[in-house]
Amino acid sequence: QVQLVESGGGLVQAGGSLRLSCAASGRTFSSYAMGWVRQAPGKEREFVAAISWSGGTTYYADSVKGRFSISRDNAKSTVYLQMNSLKPEDTAVYYCAASTNLVTTTKSAYAYWGQGTQVTVSS
């Protein structure tokens, strides 16, 4: 089992940047693929980005491609989401999640979730 704690959320103006972090503890972090999923008020959770256990493969939702970047540091058991050129529609609670799959964009494939961190982008 793995425990996940997100940080780095906050309030930012449109066009700004934020870097989210997700620190993992428990079982070997490097054995998990990791992902970021977000949920805006009144909407379903939406896949944002995923990274394989080695960091060699990444996937992004079309809505964030070219603006967001996912990375991981297995030595620090941490996964990051660099968010640039933020838009008001990026406002959501962002969740970090872990999967035993190689890498996945499917929300239901993530077995472990953090508590989420709020990102608010003002226009």
Salt bridges, closest charged atoms under 4 A:
GLU46 OE1 - ARG38 NE 2.77
ASP62 OD1 - LYS65 NZ 3.12
ASP90 OD1 - ARG38 NH1 2.93
ASP90 OD2 - ARG67 NH1 2.74
